[in-house]
Amino acid sequence: MKFSLSFLSMLSWFTMVGQTQVYDNTNYDDKIATVILQKNITIYDPLPILTLNSSETLKLSFDMLEAQNEFLNYSFVHCDRNWQPSNLQAMDYVNGNTMGEITNYKFSTNTYQTYTHYSLNFPTTDMEITKSGNYILKIYRNFDEEDVLLTRRFMVVDPQTKVTATIKSATNPEYRFTHQEVDFTVNYQGFTIPNPFNDVSVTILQNNSWNNSIQHLKPLFVNGNELSFNYENENILPGTNEFRFFDIRSLRFYSNNVVKKYTDSLQNAVLRPEESKAHLNYVRWLDYNGKRDIFNSDGMNLVEDGDYAKIHFYFKSNDLSDLGEVYLYGEFTDWQLQEQYKMDYFPDYSMYGCSVLLKQSYYNYHIVLKDKNGDIDYTFTEGNHQETENDYTILVYHKNVFYGYDEIIGVLHRNSNTLNK
């Protein structure tokens, strides 16, 4: 099974070589686990975004589930607003070296699951980024850019605009109690945009998820140097619900929503069976909007010191196969509907189940339905509420006509708690 997953991932990569490729957060080797890319490895970090010409850095952290180190390289790929490679050459957006090495690694100790932990801080002084826009961090073996291990998205912003936003319940009566509306303006005073309707587009992300993001949003009005995006339908997203959670920071002692722990060849944790929240009233509680907090409370508080455990998820439900397929969803799934996180239905128990190998952490997640069109549907598993607390990121893209690439000229992080202010 492991071989087939790895083979299919690599086949997917090779079939894209020489073709127009849409880059995503993807692991091309099934031994890769717990990939995190943030400014600081904390649960509160927003999207991995750097400010152009600043001293800011990002940190990549991941594990290879084997007890040996490999010679790994990395490079950057500049992309357009659609995450396809731009027309720029590496020397156009990188000052210095165009390829780097990952030299920071550490072997796991006293763990049932052996692994090698790798980390990388970038950009460095000898590999500086000189253009704003969408970027892919590509990790590969032995100088071979076709032997790819993983790719991760990050952004570089050149802050030429001021973005202000209001998040509220949807204006459209049909969605008033289930969706959130993101109204905002972009002020570009001091920056030249000859044709805002053609050259500017905006992406809105909810809780760092590209899967259900709003993209290619154009200004509704232009008033002097201010662009208005005060729509009623084009800028709404389902409110969803507060995230479910479980705690495996300790594999020795009792922890929240874990009903059983045992050890065979690996550590195991059985979670409390979950139920649909679709028909329940909204209840607010503190969550981390789908993120995870990598923490080992059985030993030292270091990412590389934690063990892995096979986590057994259960979801009490009727068979929903007529509507679609049921998946686990959150930061630990890379905000994607991946096959390894698909839940199988067991009719004798009227229950869905799934077992996944995860590192010690505090986890947030949703249970979602992938409908017949391949879209995410919360209606039958989590429910949608306009009161839900969500994080939003607004990215303002501008077509640089002179150099022919998409640059990011504005960004805003905003929380929907403004609903109650």
N, C-alpha and C positions, 0 to 999 in steps of 0.2 A: 504493500500500500504506500509506504514511504517512497519507494522508488518510482511508483507511477505518478505520485503527486509532483515529485521533483522533475520527472521527465516532462509532464504536461506543462509545468511552469516554464521550463527552459524552452520547450517547443513553442509556447506562446511568445517567448522573447524572440527566438530566432525567426519566426514568421513575420515579425514586425521590422526586422532589420532591412533597411533599404526602402521601407514604406513609410507613409505618414503615420506616426505613432502618437497616441494620446498617453502621456505619462500619468501614473497614479502611484499611490503608496502600495507597493507590491513587494512581497518576499518571493524570490525565484528559487529558493532552496528551502525544503521543508524542515531543515535543521535550524533555521533562523527563528528566534523567539524574542518576545518582549522588546520590540523596537520602539524607542522613544526619541523624539526630536523636539527639543524645546530650548528656550533661553536658559532656564534653570530647571533641573529635574524636580519640579514640584507639581502638586496637583492643581495649583491655581493658574498655571501658565496658559495664556491664550495660544492662538496659532503661532507657528514658528516664523516670525517676521523680523527682519533686520532693517535698520535705518541706513540708507546709503551714506557713505563717507563718515560713518561713526565707528566707535570702538566696540560696538556690540558684537557678541558671538553667540552661536548656537552650539548645543551639545547633542551629539548623536550617541545613543547607548543601545547595545543589543547583545544578545547571547547567541552563541553557536553551540548546539546541543551535542558536543563531542569534546573529549579531553585532549585536544591538540590545537595549536594555533596555526593559522594560515597567513600567508603573505597577502595582505589586502591593500588595494588602492582605492582612491576616490577621485571624482571629478564633478564639475558642475555642468549642467545643460540648461541654457537659457531657453525659455518657452514663451509662446504667445499666450493670450488670455484664455485660449482653449486647451492649454497644456500640451500643445504640439510644439516640436522643436522650432525655434525661430530661425530667421535667415542669418543671424549673427554667427560669426566664427568665435571659437573660444578666446582668441586673442583680442576680440572686440569687447569682451565683458570680464576678462580676468587679467589682472596686472601681475606678472610674474609667472610662476609655474602654472600649468594647466592640469597637472596631475599631482596628487599627494599620496602619502602612505599613512596607514593606520598602525601606529606603533604601540599604542596603549592597550594592553590586554592583561587579563588575570584569570587563572584557573579557579574553578569552584573548589571549595574545601568542605568536607563533612556533609555532603549532600547525597541523597539517593540518586538524583539526576545529575550526572556530570555535565559540565558545560564550560565554555570559555567566554568570558565577558570582555567585550570590546567597547571602547569609547573614543570619541573624536570631538575636538573643539575646532570650530572653523567660523569665519575665514581666518587665515593666518597672515602675517605681514608679508610673506613671500607668495601669497596666493589670494590677492585682494579682488573683491568684486567691484566693478566700475559702472555697472548699469543697473537700473531698477527693473522690476518685473517679476514674473514667475520663474522659479528655478527648480530643477531636479538635482538632488544629491544622489549620485550613482556610485554604489560600492561594488567592486569586482575583484577577481583574483589575478595575481601574477601579471599585471600590466595588460591583461586581455579584456578589453571593454565589452566583449561579447560574452564573457563568462561572468554574468551579473549575479550578485547575491541579493541585492535589494535596491529599491529606489524609494526616495522620500521627497515630498513636496515641501518647499519653503518659498518665502516671498521676500523681496527687497523693495522698500518704499522710499521714494524721493518726495518728501512731504511738501508739495507745492500748493496744497489746498487745505481748507478748513471744513471738516464735515461735522454737522450737528444733526442729531436724530431724536425722534420721539417714538417710543414703542407703546402701542396701545391695543386694545381689542379691535378686531376688524370692523371697519365702517359698514361693509356689506352685511345686511341683517341675516343673510343665510349663514354667515360664518362668525357672527358676533360673539358667540359663547364658546367657540372651539378653536379659533385662529387668532394669531397676533399679527398686527400690521406694523411695518417698519417704514415710517415716513422720515425723510431726511432731505437736507440741502447740502450742496457742495459749492463753497465760495472759492473761486480761483483768481481773486484779485492779485495782480502782479505776475500772473502766469498767462501766456498767450495760448488760447484755444480758438483757432479760426472757425471751426465748424463743430460745435459741441454735440449736435445730434448725430453726427457721423463718427467723430473721433473719441467720444467718451462712452464708456459702458461700465456698469457696476455689478459686482457680485455680492450677494448677501448670504452669509453662512450662519447656521444655527448650531451652537454647541460644537464648533470645529468640524462639522460634517459636510464634506463636499457632495455626498450622495443625494441629499435633498435640497441643495443650495439653489438660490435664484441667481441666474446668470444672464448676461447680455441685457441688463436693464438700462434703457435709454432715458435721458431727461424728459420729463413731461412738459416743463416750461423753462425758458431761459429769461431771467430778469437781470439785465446788466451783467455783472460778473457772478451771478448766483444761478445755479442749476437746481431746479425743484424736482423731487421724486415723490411727490405726494399723490400716489395712486390709491385706488381702492381695492383692486384685485391682483394686480401684477406683483405687489410687494407684501403678500401675506403668506404665512407659513403655519401649519398645524401647531397648536400649542403643546401637543403631546401631554405627558404627565411627568411628575417627579420620578427620578430613576430608582429602580430597585437596587439593592446592594447586598454584598456579603463580605465577610472579613476573614482572610486567611493569613493575616500578618503573623499569627502564631499557628503552628501546626501541632502544638503540644497541648494547648489549653482550650477551654470553651471560647467560642467566638460567635458573633451575631450571624443568624440565619444559616448556621452550620449545625446539622443534627447528628452527624457521625463523622469520626475520623479514624482511619485505619491505615496500616502499612502492609503492602505485599512487596513487589519489586520496586514500587514507588510509593510515595505518600498519596493518600486519597482523602477527599473531603466530600461528603454527601450534603447537599444543600436542602433546606426546607422546601418542600413543593410549593410552587407559586400558583396563583390563580389569576384569572382575568380581572382587571380593574376597570374594564370598559363601562360598566353600569354603576360604578360607585361615585359618590360625590367627591369633589376635589378636596384633597388634604395636603396642606403645605408642610414640608419638613426639609431640613438641611440636607442637600445632596451636593455632588460635585459635577453635575451636568454631564454624566457619562464617563468621567475620567477615572483614573486609577492612581493609587498612592503606593509606589513600590517601597516596601518597608518590611524589614525582618525583625520582629520583636522577640524572636527566640535567640537572637545573637546581637551582632553589631548592626547599627542602622546604616547599612551600605547596600546598594543595589546588587553588587556582585556576590553578597554573602547569603542571599536567600535561596531556598530550595524550591523545586517545582512540585506540584501536586496535580493529580488527576481530579478535576472538579466535576461532580455529577449533578447536572441541572435537571429539574423536573417542573412540568407545567401542566396543571390539571385543566382539562379542556375537552370539549367534544371534538370530533374529527373535523378539521377546517380545510381539508384537502380540496373541497369544491370551490373554496375561495382563494386558496394559494398555499404557500409553504411557510412554516414557522422558523424564525431564526433568532439567535442571540445577537445583540447589536449594541455597540458602544466603542469606546476608545480601544479596548483590547481586541476588537475585531477590525481595527483600522477604519471604523465607520463604514464598513462594507458588508454586504450579504455574502459571506464566504461559505463554501461548502462544508468546511470543518465545523462551522457553527450552526449548521442546519439541525433542527430537532426532529427526531423520528417519532411517529405516533404508535403507541402501544394500546390497541383497542381493548385488551383484557383489563387494563387498568384505567381506561379513559384518561390517558396522560401522554404528554410529549416528554421526550428525554434526550439528553445529549451529554457526552463526556468530553472534556477538553483539558489539555495540559496547560496549566498556568503557573506563573511565578508568585511567590508570597507577596500579597498586596491587599489593599482595601479597594474593592471594585464597585463601580456603578455600571448598570446596564439596563437595557430595555429588552422586552420580548416583542418582536414585530412580525407582521405578516408580509410576505412578498406576494403581491397579487399576480393575477394572470398576465398583466402587462409588465411585470418586473419591477413595479414601484413599491415603495414602503407604505404600509397601511397600519396605523395604530388603532383603528376603530374597534377591532374585536379583541385586542389584547391589553392595551394600556389606556385607551380613551384619549380624547383631546379636550383640553381646558384652556381657556384664554388667560386664566390666572397663573398658569405654570411659570416658574422662574427659569428663564433660559438666557444663555449668553449669545450675543450676536456680534458678528464682525462684518463691517462694510469695507469693501475694497474698490477703489476708484481707478479704473484703467484708462489710459490715454494712448492713442495711436501716434507715436513719434514719427511724423511724416518724413523728417529729414534723414533719420537713420533707418526707418522702416521696421520698427519693432514696437511691441506693446509695453509701456512703462506703467508703473503704479505711482500715482501722484497723490494719493490720500488713503488713509485708513482710520477706522474708528471702531473701538471695542465698546459695547454697551450692553447692559444687563436689563432684562425686562421688568425688573423690580420697579422701574419707572412707571409701570401700570398703576401703582398705588401711591404715586407722588403727584 
